[in-house]
Amino acid sequence: IDLHCFEPAQWINLLEELKARQEGPPHLRITGIHEQKEVLDQMAVRLQEAAEKLDIPFQFCPMVSKLENLDIESLRVKSGEAVAISSVLQLHSLLAYDDDTMRRNSPSVPNNSSSVHLPGVLHMNPRTLGDFLERDVMSLYGASPDSQSSPPPKTLSFLNALWGLSPKLMVVTEHESNHNCHGLMERVDEALKFYAALFDCLENTLPRAPVERQKIEKFLFGEEIKSIIACEGLERKARHEKLDKWIPRLEFAGFGKINLSYNGMKQAMRVLQSCNYDGFKIKEESGYFIICWHDYPLFSVSAWGFKRY
């Protein structure tokens, strides 16, 4: 299940890896999710051609949907299938809905009031350590588990639904940056450092003239920067947060960490070196990968699996 299916290269690589297995390739079904039908049509053509060339039993199932509107039940996972999920720079967009929920459900304090509205944890009287930890994690979503009238946070609901598919593996890639601060100047400062590193990376890996680079700068980086510093509410989708914020969310939703292998890191480094991307580094931290430009962290890669309770 590809939560943002627009790049065939990783799946063609997977087809080649499966073809090389001693026991032969299994039947592979890829469900690709994207909001543009044309993108999925192109993916279907590319992947079908690759599968036929490699003689691998293959099926591509397109789903036209935005991530926030995705009906997980419509994925129709079949009994006996080993489910894997790929989420590349997608989950952070759901945080906008959590923030919107928090704003709508937060009690307002009258202007003439001398009282101070303290953070939710200070008003709680947890009976057990588990209760306290649950409330602390829920604060990451901008909601309280005691609220009976408001819906559960969007991010938590979505992760719980993915957990319900019992995935063998879910690989999550997110920006290793903090662009979800409430203060504008904090976001400006974080964005300045992060995108300075990204633009420096572009300058050293791609010539300026090609249209592809111009599109990356304008329609990808430019839109993200605009979202971070010029938008609020649901319009501010680029709410990037670091891995230390995503770990408790994923664990609270029921996922267990799967350590990424040393061989996987070496293989990734070989790919980067083959493209002459000498400035990239991959650091391993507690079983997670941090992709850096020189020593500046850009992206985190983590792997998770279904954890039964």
C-alpha positions as a printed NumPy array, in Angstrom:
array([[  0.   ,   0.   ,   0.   ],
       [  1.629,   3.217,  -1.208],
       [  0.058,   6.218,   0.547],
       [  1.374,   8.644,  -2.084],
       [  1.937,   6.686,  -5.268],
       [  3.719,   8.729,  -7.914],
       [  7.268,   7.343,  -8.221],
       [  7.679,   3.927,  -9.941],
       [ 11.429,   3.524,  -9.288],
       [ 11.174,   2.031,  -5.786],
       [  8.544,  -0.488,  -6.877],
       [ 10.471,  -1.495,  -9.998],
       [ 13.44 ,  -2.089,  -7.706],
       [ 11.229,  -4.257,  -5.473],
       [ 10.071,  -6.269,  -8.492],
       [ 13.705,  -6.914,  -9.426],
       [ 14.518,  -7.976,  -5.858],
       [ 11.554, -10.364,  -5.785],
       [ 12.557, -11.831,  -9.142],
       [ 15.979, -12.697,  -7.726],
       [ 14.573, -14.748,  -4.829],
       [ 15.61 , -18.398,  -4.882],
       [ 12.042, -19.529,  -4.209],
       [ 10.74 , -17.294,  -6.968],
       [  8.598, -14.169,  -6.768],
       [  5.242, -14.124,  -4.958],
       [  2.137, -12.563,  -6.409],
       [  2.504,  -8.833,  -5.802],
       [ -0.435,  -6.46 ,  -5.511],
       [  0.287,  -2.742,  -5.125],
       [ -2.496,  -0.425,  -4.056],
       [ -1.489,   3.081,  -5.089],
       [ -3.168,   6.132,  -3.539],
       [ -3.02 ,   9.578,  -5.12 ],
       [ -5.463,  12.432,  -5.603],
       [ -4.792,  12.635,  -9.355],
       [ -6.057,   9.826, -11.585],
       [ -3.559,  10.691, -14.336],
       [ -0.631,  10.005, -12.014],
       [ -2.013,   6.589, -11.087],
       [ -2.651,   5.747, -14.746],
       [  0.999,   6.446, -15.538],
       [  2.109,   4.362, -12.556],
       [ -0.033,   1.45 , -13.717],
       [  1.529,   1.474, -17.195],
       [  5.112,   1.657, -15.893],
       [  4.689,  -1.059, -13.295],
       [  2.742,  -3.427, -15.531],
       [  5.461,  -3.147, -18.167],
       [  8.17 ,  -3.89 , -15.6  ],
       [  6.254,  -6.869, -14.159],
       [  5.657,  -8.366, -17.602],
       [  9.309,  -7.944, -18.521],
       [ 10.342,  -9.752, -15.327],
       [  7.524, -12.315, -15.643],
       [  6.156, -11.612, -12.167],
       [  2.466, -12.082, -11.278],
       [  1.359,  -8.551, -10.546],
       [ -1.723,  -6.433,  -9.993],
       [ -1.976,  -2.655,  -9.59 ],
       [ -5.   ,  -1.23 ,  -7.794],
       [ -5.382,   2.559,  -8.108],
       [ -7.275,   4.575,  -5.504],
       [ -8.   ,   8.22 ,  -6.274],
       [ -8.204,   9.94 ,  -2.895],
       [ -6.613,  12.54 ,  -0.675],
       [ -4.933,  11.033,   2.342],
       [ -7.273,  12.717,   4.819],
       [-10.322,  11.296,   2.98 ],
       [ -8.986,   7.775,   2.519],
       [-11.363,   5.   ,   3.537],
       [ -9.018,   2.331,   4.919],
       [-11.724,  -0.341,   4.728],
       [-11.918,   0.129,   0.955],
       [ -8.355,  -1.175,   0.607],
       [ -9.83 ,  -4.682,   0.758],
       [ -6.898,  -6.596,   2.179],
       [ -7.378, -10.26 ,   1.406],
       [ -6.964, -13.087,   3.879],
       [ -3.45 , -14.508,   3.796],
       [ -1.846, -11.446,   2.239],
       [  1.328, -10.049,   3.805],
       [  0.626,  -6.328,   4.022],
       [  3.329,  -3.676,   3.702],
       [  2.71 ,   0.083,   3.834],
       [  4.89 ,   2.866,   2.439],
       [  4.394,   6.399,   3.761],
       [  6.809,   8.924,   2.261],
       [  6.402,  12.477,   3.613],
       [  2.638,  12.08 ,   4.123],
       [  1.6  ,  11.671,   7.757],
       [  2.488,  15.215,   8.828],
       [ -0.331,  16.643,   6.681],
       [ -2.883,  15.055,   9.037],
       [ -1.619,  17.158,  11.952],
       [ -3.467,  20.173,  10.544],
       [ -6.774,  18.453,  11.339],
       [ -5.636,  17.709,  14.903],
       [ -4.726,  21.368,  15.402],
       [ -8.083,  22.441,  13.966],
       [ -9.886,  20.067,  16.351],
       [ -7.927,  21.421,  19.314],
       [ -8.733,  25.028,  18.392],
       [-12.455,  24.319,  18.085],
       [-12.629,  22.388,  21.369],
       [-10.379,  24.58 ,  23.52 ],
       [-12.318,  26.626,  26.102],
       [-11.792,  30.332,  25.706],
       [-10.771,  32.51 ,  28.631],
       [-12.667,  35.838,  29.023],
       [-10.513,  38.893,  28.411],
       [-11.29 ,  40.313,  31.849],
       [-10.393,  37.1  ,  33.645],
       [ -7.318,  37.03 ,  35.841],
       [ -7.147,  33.241,  35.75 ],
       [ -4.633,  31.389,  33.615],
       [ -5.537,  28.381,  31.501],
       [ -2.797,  25.885,  32.349],
       [ -1.756,  23.037,  30.022],
       [ -4.133,  20.093,  30.123],
       [ -1.733,  17.797,  31.959],
       [ -1.694,  20.117,  34.971],
       [ -5.486,  19.845,  35.295],
       [ -5.422,  16.055,  35.192],
       [ -5.454,  13.743,  38.168],
       [ -4.392,  10.419,  36.645],
       [ -5.08 ,   7.375,  38.772],
       [ -2.332,   5.26 ,  37.27 ],
       [  0.977,   5.732,  35.493],
       [ -0.599,   4.232,  32.362],
       [ -3.371,   6.824,  32.517],
       [ -0.813,   9.612,  32.776],
       [  1.224,   8.29 ,  29.858],
       [ -1.901,   7.982,  27.731],
       [ -2.812,  11.584,  28.421],
       [  0.74 ,  12.724,  27.74 ],
       [  0.778,  10.987,  24.363],
       [ -2.684,  12.299,  23.519],
       [ -1.329,  15.812,  24.037],
       [  0.843,  15.203,  20.974],
       [ -2.371,  15.08 ,  18.988],
       [ -3.785,  18.233,  20.529],
       [ -6.707,  16.456,  22.182],
       [ -7.807,  15.008,  25.484],
       [ -9.002,  11.396,  25.836],
       [-11.621,  12.664,  28.33 ],
       [-13.458,  14.582,  25.634],
       [-16.684,  12.679,  24.929],
       [-18.168,  15.193,  22.515],
       [-15.241,  15.655,  20.116],
       [-14.002,  13.051,  17.612],
       [-10.609,  11.377,  18.145],
       [ -7.632,  13.137,  16.561],
       [ -7.322,  12.558,  12.825],
       [ -3.737,  11.32 ,  13.01 ],
       [ -4.524,   8.812,  15.748],
       [ -7.637,   7.552,  13.933],
       [ -5.666,   7.124,  10.716],
       [ -2.784,   5.282,  12.392],
       [ -5.228,   3.059,  14.272],
       [ -6.937,   2.195,  10.99 ],
       [ -3.589,   1.263,   9.422],
       [ -2.781,  -0.856,  12.469],
       [ -6.104,  -2.637,  11.927],
       [ -4.727,  -3.969,   8.613],
       [ -2.159,  -6.009,  10.63 ],
       [  0.775,  -4.893,   8.459],
       [  3.957,  -6.958,   8.527],
       [  5.85 ,  -3.777,   7.759],
       [  5.215,  -0.045,   7.543],
       [  8.055,   2.231,   6.459],
       [  7.62 ,   5.874,   7.439],
       [  9.732,   8.698,   6.008],
       [  9.244,  12.186,   7.416],
       [ 11.094,  15.499,   7.534],
       [ 13.534,  15.602,  10.424],
       [ 12.594,  19.166,  11.254],
       [ 10.268,  21.102,  13.519],
       [  8.008,  23.283,  11.39 ],
       [  4.901,  22.832,  13.526],
       [  5.698,  25.431,  16.189],
       [  2.876,  27.771,  17.191],
       [  5.12 ,  30.836,  16.984],
       [  5.724,  32.29 ,  13.528],
       [  9.321,  33.332,  14.213],
       [ 10.177,  29.833,  15.444],
       [  8.842,  28.38 ,  12.203],
       [ 10.718,  30.963,  10.131],
       [ 13.969,  30.159,  11.936],
       [ 13.524,  26.383,  11.574],
       [ 12.514,  26.684,   7.921],
       [ 15.46 ,  28.954,   7.122],
       [ 17.976,  26.398,   8.396],
       [ 16.233,  23.361,   6.918],
       [ 15.62 ,  24.737,   3.42 ],
       [ 19.065,  26.348,   3.294],
       [ 20.442,  22.812,   3.59 ],
       [ 18.017,  21.501,   0.949],
       [ 18.846,  24.266,  -1.526],
       [ 22.546,  23.698,  -0.898],
       [ 21.939,  20.038,  -1.687],
       [ 20.216,  20.976,  -4.95 ],
       [ 23.029,  23.326,  -5.87 ],
       [ 25.552,  20.521,  -5.5  ],
       [ 23.594,  17.738,  -7.178],
       [ 21.6  ,  19.353, -10.003],
       [ 22.46 ,  22.066, -12.541],
       [ 20.285,  25.184, -12.342],
       [ 18.951,  25.172, -15.897],
       [ 16.834,  21.967, -16.103],
       [ 13.074,  22.362, -15.842],
       [ 12.982,  19.532, -13.29 ],
       [ 14.976,  21.56 , -10.781],
       [ 12.831,  24.635, -11.325],
       [  9.72 ,  22.56 , -10.661],
       [ 11.224,  21.151,  -7.451],
       [ 12.088,  24.628,  -6.205],
       [  8.774,  26.242,  -7.119],
       [  6.115,  23.572,  -6.724],
       [  7.643,  21.489,  -3.918],
       [  9.982,  23.551,  -1.748],
       [  8.266,  26.846,  -2.535],
       [  4.805,  25.545,  -1.619],
       [  6.122,  23.968,   1.583],
       [  7.807,  27.204,   2.662],
       [  4.637,  29.178,   1.912],
       [  2.605,  26.713,   3.957],
       [  4.98 ,  26.907,   6.922],
       [  5.226,  30.696,   7.224],
       [  2.152,  32.119,   5.479],
       [ -0.696,  29.751,   6.368],
       [ -2.636,  28.75 ,   9.452],
       [ -5.395,  26.301,  10.272],
       [ -6.178,  23.594,   7.744],
       [ -4.23 ,  25.449,   5.059],
       [ -0.945,  24.88 ,   6.92 ],
       [ -0.297,  21.31 ,   5.785],
       [  3.529,  21.401,   6.023],
       [  3.548,  20.639,   9.754],
       [  6.802,  18.726,   9.778],
       [  7.895,  17.237,  13.089],
       [ 10.948,  15.258,  14.139],
       [ 11.113,  11.519,  14.677],
       [ 10.984,  11.876,  18.466],
       [  7.422,  13.164,  18.06 ],
       [  6.38 ,  10.377,  15.681],
       [  7.7  ,   7.511,  17.787],
       [  5.158,   7.886,  20.653],
       [  2.322,   8.444,  18.158],
       [  3.083,   5.223,  16.301],
       [  3.614,   3.254,  19.494],
       [  0.376,   4.596,  20.994],
       [ -1.472,   3.483,  17.846],
       [ -0.206,  -0.065,  18.393],
       [  2.886,  -0.283,  16.196],
       [  6.158,  -1.84 ,  17.302],
       [  9.558,  -0.72 ,  16.047],
       [ 11.431,  -2.859,  13.531],
       [ 15.137,  -2.11 ,  13.421],
       [ 16.444,  -1.153,  10.001],
       [ 19.392,  -3.315,   9.018],
       [ 23.015,  -2.351,   8.575],
       [ 22.884,  -3.935,   5.113],
       [ 19.972,  -1.666,   4.256],
       [ 21.989,   1.38 ,   5.233],
       [ 24.974,   0.238,   3.159],
       [ 22.713,  -0.395,   0.165],
       [ 21.245,   3.107,   0.476],
       [ 24.729,   4.59 ,   0.632],
       [ 25.724,   2.686,  -2.517],
       [ 22.729,   4.162,  -4.348],
       [ 23.697,   7.675,  -3.286],
       [ 27.327,   7.128,  -4.235],
       [ 26.347,   5.754,  -7.638],
       [ 24.583,   9.081,  -8.291],
       [ 27.672,  11.012,  -7.134],
       [ 25.764,  12.455,  -4.195],
       [ 28.83 ,  12.699,  -1.982],
       [ 27.34 ,  15.217,   0.435],
       [ 24.693,  12.82 ,   1.748],
       [ 25.215,  10.851,   4.939],
       [ 23.012,   8.23 ,   6.555],
       [ 23.214,   7.946,  10.325],
       [ 21.829,   5.018,  12.273],
       [ 20.226,   5.948,  15.596],
       [ 18.612,   3.217,  17.716],
       [ 17.492,   1.276,  14.649],
       [ 16.253,   4.324,  12.717],
       [ 17.952,   6.06 ,   9.789],
       [ 18.548,   9.801,   9.603],
       [ 19.395,  11.099,   6.118],
       [ 21.681,  14.124,   6.35 ],
       [ 23.172,  16.637,   3.955],
       [ 26.698,  16.701,   5.345],
       [ 25.87 ,  16.797,   9.073],
       [ 22.481,  18.522,   8.865],
       [ 19.539,  16.11 ,   9.352],
       [ 16.921,  16.257,   6.599],
       [ 14.736,  13.137,   6.763],
       [ 14.065,  10.229,   9.113],
       [ 13.28 ,   6.697,   7.992],
       [ 11.716,   4.261,  10.435],
       [ 10.146,   0.824,  10.138],
       [  7.158,  -0.455,  12.112],
       [  5.069,  -3.582,  12.397],
       [  1.734,  -4.728,  13.782],
       [  1.965,  -5.296,  17.508],
       [ -0.691,  -7.551,  19.013],
       [ -2.029,  -6.787,  22.487]])
